[in-house]
Amino acid sequence: MSELKKIIIESIEKNGPLPINKYMETCLYHPEFGYYMKKNPIGKQGDFITSPEISQVFGELVGIWLVNAWKTLGEPESFNLLELGPGKGTLIKDIWRSTMVFPEFQNAAELLLFEKSNVLRKLQSHNLRKVPVEWVNDLESITKKPMICFSNEFFDALPIRQFTMKNQTVLEKKVSLNKNKEIQFEFFEVNRDCKIITEENNLTEGTTIERSDLQFEILKCLCEKLKDNRGCLLIIDYGSELGQVDTLQGMHKNKYCDFLANPGEVDLTSHVNFGLISDYAKSFKTKPSKLITQKIFLTKMGVFERFKKLTDSLNENEKNYQTKTLNRLVSKDQMGNLIKVLAIQSNNEPDIYPFSF
Ligand SMILES: C[S@@+](CC[C@H](N)C(=O)[O-])C[C@H]1O[C@@H](n2cnc3c(N)ncnc32)[C@H](O)[C@@H]1O
């Protein structure tokens, strides 16, 4: 049995069943055995692959979006350019290379990375040797100036709790032990005073809701900064407008797997509830855009034209490879539809292309 599984079993024996967020926190961030804390899980050899790792074009187009966002904000002379959860650093590397033609943008940008994993931080610092980045441990501490923040597949990696209603009773799904001391899911009745439930009005018979305290904490901090110092936030993630189903998933070697199998060895995620994020952003007097798919975002940013230019001089084999790559990013049954894009802006600013609000 793995060390992490022993730790989880001991914790349940001592303190009782674990809410899913506590289980995820332990599996993902345990200082010694946590999934993100001991290895790099991203890429063909890892457990999952992300858009920046599929093609440099993704970062180039996000780069153009960021430059345009900066221009729309009136080209502030100094601003924080913050990436949440940079993984291997590939996205910011491609952004930086492709925005070299906008020296005023690069000179004004203070590049900040928010990363929890020391293993990935090391990898980022190696891969970003030529990029002037700094790491921030605490979002609150970021200097007060306009901020342009972006993330790809960050929010879906944050721990969540899950609730459901059966026979008019609110239940929380937790991780407990069966009689053979194996970990399992089990539902527990929720105290009606539970803050999440008392604030909740769309939990109805048979539906499931997922909530992430950490997501709210991070959004609160960022939205307050947008409100006080102006700026915008670009969120690219698996998810949808509504979130009334169970979206927990485990991923190992690029295949779906049992969420509870091999704690610390598999990636654990859930789909982002963008409707909830939008409502939350409004409560901080910032304006969320209408949600669009990755396909629409990339198409409006010129992905087809960019791929055409990139492949014009290639031979047939190379062209076929690039066509497959493009399809992974935009096709409806792959990332094109499943991944959504949301922008949040400070109020009273012109809308940033290609979003409508
Ligand atoms: C799914 S990976 C995405 C990586 C990268 N954005 C990409 O597209 O390839 C999630 C990233 O978020 C980081 N991360 C997860 N939870 C975090 C947290 N609570 N605070 C800061 N970074 C976190 C992970 O270490 C990793 O870099």
The ligand as a Tripos MOL2 file, in Angstrom:
@<TRIPOS>MOLECULE
LIG
   27    29     1     0     0
SMALL
NO_CHARGES

@<TRIPOS>ATOM
      1 C1         -3.6100   21.1050  -14.9550 C.3       1 LIG1
      2 S1         -2.1330   21.9370  -14.6410 S.3       1 LIG1
      3 C2         -2.1730   23.1520  -15.9680 C.3       1 LIG1
      4 C3         -0.8010   23.6430  -16.3320 C.3       1 LIG1
      5 C4         -0.6910   24.6960  -17.4260 C.3       1 LIG1
      6 N1         -1.5200   25.8420  -17.1850 N.3       1 LIG1
      7 C5         -0.9870   24.1140  -18.7830 C.2       1 LIG1
      8 O1         -1.9660   24.5200  -19.4190 O.co2     1 LIG1
      9 O2         -0.2230   23.2500  -19.2220 O.co2     1 LIG1
     10 C6         -2.5190   22.8540  -13.1850 C.3       1 LIG1
     11 C7         -1.4430   23.8100  -12.7250 C.3       1 LIG1
     12 O3         -1.9290   24.5160  -11.5770 O.3       1 LIG1
     13 C8         -1.0120   24.3420  -10.4830 C.3       1 LIG1
     14 N2         -1.8150   24.3640   -9.2530 N.ar      1 LIG1
     15 C9         -2.7610   23.4790   -8.8750 C.ar      1 LIG1
     16 N3         -3.3110   23.8500   -7.7060 N.ar      1 LIG1
     17 C10        -2.7080   25.0130   -7.3580 C.ar      1 LIG1
     18 C11        -2.8460   25.9200   -6.2580 C.ar      1 LIG1
     19 N4         -3.7180   25.6620   -5.2630 N.pl3     1 LIG1
     20 N5         -2.0870   27.0260   -6.2260 N.ar      1 LIG1
     21 C12        -1.2080   27.2950   -7.2200 C.ar      1 LIG1
     22 N6         -1.0140   26.4770   -8.2840 N.ar      1 LIG1
     23 C13        -1.7500   25.3430   -8.3400 C.ar      1 LIG1
     24 C14        -0.3790   23.0040  -10.7740 C.3       1 LIG1
     25 O4          0.7880   22.7850  -10.0470 O.3       1 LIG1
     26 C15        -0.1660   23.1350  -12.2690 C.3       1 LIG1
     27 O5          0.9090   23.9890  -12.5700 O.3       1 LIG1
@<TRIPOS>BOND
     1     1     2 1
     2     2     3 1
     3     2    10 1
     4     3     4 1
     5     4     5 1
     6     5     6 1
     7     5     7 1
     8     7     8 2
     9     7     9 1
    10    10    11 1
    11    11    12 1
    12    11    26 1
    13    12    13 1
    14    13    14 1
    15    13    24 1
    16    14    15 ar
    17    14    23 ar
    18    15    16 ar
    19    16    17 ar
    20    17    18 ar
    21    17    23 ar
    22    18    19 1
    23    18    20 ar
    24    20    21 ar
    25    21    22 ar
    26    22    23 ar
    27    24    25 1
    28    24    26 1
    29    26    27 1
@<TRIPOS>SUBSTRUCTURE
     1 LIG1         1 GROUP 0 **** ****
